[in-house]
Amino acid sequence: MPSVNAVRSPILRIGQLLLGVLLILSAPILAPLPGPAGIFLFAGGMVLVLRNSRWARLKWARLKRRWPRAGHFVDRMMRRQSAMRRHERTKASKSAAAEAGAN
């Protein structure tokens, strides 16, 4: 898999980062309106920011280490590849432990 820098130009990455910040900042403005628009704006903004900012990814990793249950929930909702792999590994180890206990 090629690195992020090899695939996208820096201008496009900065544009997506700014769009993500704008979506995050506009989410509280739309939150009082009926419907879930604020949630989707915030989630979309988080995806754009996390994909285009190394600093944000580091902060996100620290946040997940501090509050693992909340980080796990958000990763699952964002359908992050790492969360899916981690979930499959956990499920496989639990089934192997149950199988070993039954024998």
C-alpha atoms as a printed R data frame, in Angstrom:
    type eleno elety resid chain resno       x       y      z
1   ATOM     1    CA   MET     A     1   0.000   0.000  0.000
2   ATOM     2    CA   PRO     A     2   1.532   3.349 -0.975
3   ATOM     3    CA   SER     A     3   2.014   6.015  1.640
4   ATOM     4    CA   VAL     A     4  -0.502   8.815  2.017
5   ATOM     5    CA   ASN     A     5   1.940  11.389  0.693
6   ATOM     6    CA   ALA     A     6   2.549   9.409 -2.499
7   ATOM     7    CA   VAL     A     7  -1.167   9.169 -3.282
8   ATOM     8    CA   ARG     A     8  -2.450  12.669 -2.564
9   ATOM     9    CA   SER     A     9  -0.967  16.076 -3.063
10  ATOM    10    CA   PRO     A    10  -0.318  18.265 -0.005
11  ATOM    11    CA   ILE     A    11  -2.814  20.833 -1.259
12  ATOM    12    CA   LEU     A    12  -5.561  18.212 -1.403
13  ATOM    13    CA   ARG     A    13  -4.681  16.944  2.071
14  ATOM    14    CA   ILE     A    14  -4.748  20.474  3.524
15  ATOM    15    CA   GLY     A    15  -8.068  21.126  1.801
16  ATOM    16    CA   GLN     A    16  -9.558  17.951  3.258
17  ATOM    17    CA   LEU     A    17  -8.164  18.809  6.683
18  ATOM    18    CA   LEU     A    18  -9.744  22.266  6.574
19  ATOM    19    CA   LEU     A    19 -13.037  20.798  5.380
20  ATOM    20    CA   GLY     A    20 -12.949  18.342  8.282
21  ATOM    21    CA   VAL     A    21 -12.358  21.134 10.800
22  ATOM    22    CA   LEU     A    22 -15.195  23.130  9.238
23  ATOM    23    CA   LEU     A    23 -17.544  20.143  9.527
24  ATOM    24    CA   ILE     A    24 -16.590  19.608 13.175
25  ATOM    25    CA   LEU     A    25 -17.145  23.273 13.975
26  ATOM    26    CA   SER     A    26 -20.503  23.377 12.183
27  ATOM    27    CA   ALA     A    27 -21.848  20.273 13.967
28  ATOM    28    CA   PRO     A    28 -22.850  22.106 17.195
29  ATOM    29    CA   ILE     A    29 -24.635  24.754 15.135
30  ATOM    30    CA   LEU     A    30 -26.831  22.131 13.457
31  ATOM    31    CA   ALA     A    31 -27.262  19.980 16.572
32  ATOM    32    CA   PRO     A    32 -30.405  21.795 17.854
33  ATOM    33    CA   LEU     A    33 -32.220  21.148 14.565
34  ATOM    34    CA   PRO     A    34 -34.423  18.065 14.373
35  ATOM    35    CA   GLY     A    35 -32.681  14.997 13.054
36  ATOM    36    CA   PRO     A    36 -29.182  13.601 13.398
37  ATOM    37    CA   ALA     A    37 -27.422  16.070 11.057
38  ATOM    38    CA   GLY     A    38 -24.964  17.244 13.729
39  ATOM    39    CA   ILE     A    39 -23.794  13.715 14.492
40  ATOM    40    CA   PHE     A    40 -23.104  12.933 10.854
41  ATOM    41    CA   LEU     A    41 -21.270  16.225 10.310
42  ATOM    42    CA   PHE     A    42 -19.090  15.609 13.346
43  ATOM    43    CA   ALA     A    43 -18.316  12.024 12.311
44  ATOM    44    CA   GLY     A    44 -17.482  13.071  8.749
45  ATOM    45    CA   GLY     A    45 -15.241  15.842 10.034
46  ATOM    46    CA   MET     A    46 -13.454  13.451 12.381
47  ATOM    47    CA   VAL     A    47 -12.803  11.025  9.542
48  ATOM    48    CA   LEU     A    48 -11.310  13.762  7.364
49  ATOM    49    CA   VAL     A    49  -9.177  15.160 10.171
50  ATOM    50    CA   LEU     A    50  -7.901  11.740 11.307
51  ATOM    51    CA   ARG     A    51  -7.025  10.723  7.749
52  ATOM    52    CA   ASN     A    52  -5.063  13.907  7.036
53  ATOM    53    CA   SER     A    53  -3.391  14.915 10.315
54  ATOM    54    CA   ARG     A    54  -0.647  12.988 12.052
55  ATOM    55    CA   TRP     A    55  -1.047  15.184 15.152
56  ATOM    56    CA   ALA     A    56  -4.763  14.308 15.360
57  ATOM    57    CA   ARG     A    57  -4.022  10.584 14.980
58  ATOM    58    CA   LEU     A    58  -1.531  10.746 17.866
59  ATOM    59    CA   LYS     A    59  -4.029  12.598 20.062
60  ATOM    60    CA   TRP     A    60  -6.736  10.094 19.091
61  ATOM    61    CA   ALA     A    61  -4.467   7.174 20.050
62  ATOM    62    CA   ARG     A    62  -3.765   8.746 23.446
63  ATOM    63    CA   LEU     A    63  -7.478   9.331 23.986
64  ATOM    64    CA   LYS     A    64  -8.229   5.705 23.131
65  ATOM    65    CA   ARG     A    65  -5.575   4.487 25.572
66  ATOM    66    CA   ARG     A    66  -7.070   6.609 28.340
67  ATOM    67    CA   TRP     A    67 -10.713   5.672 27.620
68  ATOM    68    CA   PRO     A    68 -10.579   2.345 25.755
69  ATOM    69    CA   ARG     A    69 -14.315   1.626 25.814
70  ATOM    70    CA   ALA     A    70 -15.198   4.961 24.188
71  ATOM    71    CA   GLY     A    71 -12.384   4.595 21.650
72  ATOM    72    CA   HIS     A    72 -13.508   1.073 20.786
73  ATOM    73    CA   PHE     A    73 -17.092   2.234 20.261
74  ATOM    74    CA   VAL     A    74 -16.097   5.124 17.990
75  ATOM    75    CA   ASP     A    75 -13.700   2.961 15.969
76  ATOM    76    CA   ARG     A    76 -16.444   0.407 15.404
77  ATOM    77    CA   MET     A    77 -18.907   3.114 14.356
78  ATOM    78    CA   MET     A    78 -16.352   4.638 11.959
79  ATOM    79    CA   ARG     A    79 -15.684   1.091 10.628
80  ATOM    80    CA   ARG     A    80 -11.945   1.553 10.932
81  ATOM    81    CA   GLN     A    81  -9.907  -1.307  9.492
82  ATOM    82    CA   SER     A    82  -7.793  -1.616 12.641
83  ATOM    83    CA   ALA     A    83 -10.913  -1.958 14.792
84  ATOM    84    CA   MET     A    84 -12.277  -4.673 12.532
85  ATOM    85    CA   ARG     A    85  -9.003  -6.643 12.676
86  ATOM    86    CA   ARG     A    86  -8.819  -6.250 16.458
87  ATOM    87    CA   HIS     A    87 -12.420  -7.427 16.828
88  ATOM    88    CA   GLU     A    88 -11.758 -10.514 14.674
89  ATOM    89    CA   ARG     A    89  -8.626 -11.382 16.694
90  ATOM    90    CA   THR     A    90 -10.529 -11.049 19.973
91  ATOM    91    CA   LYS     A    91 -13.372 -13.183 18.692
92  ATOM    92    CA   ALA     A    92 -10.960 -15.853 17.447
93  ATOM    93    CA   SER     A    93  -9.050 -15.959 20.746
94  ATOM    94    CA   LYS     A    94 -12.299 -16.228 22.757
95  ATOM    95    CA   SER     A    95 -13.542 -19.083 20.594
96  ATOM    96    CA   ALA     A    96 -10.161 -20.863 20.858
97  ATOM    97    CA   ALA     A    97 -10.215 -20.472 24.657
98  ATOM    98    CA   ALA     A    98 -13.770 -21.778 24.842
99  ATOM    99    CA   GLU     A    99 -12.855 -24.708 22.603
100 ATOM   100    CA   ALA     A   100  -9.801 -25.520 24.718
101 ATOM   101    CA   GLY     A   101 -11.893 -25.335 27.882
102 ATOM   102    CA   ALA     A   102 -14.501 -27.687 26.443
103 ATOM   103    CA   ASN     A   103 -11.868 -30.337 25.602
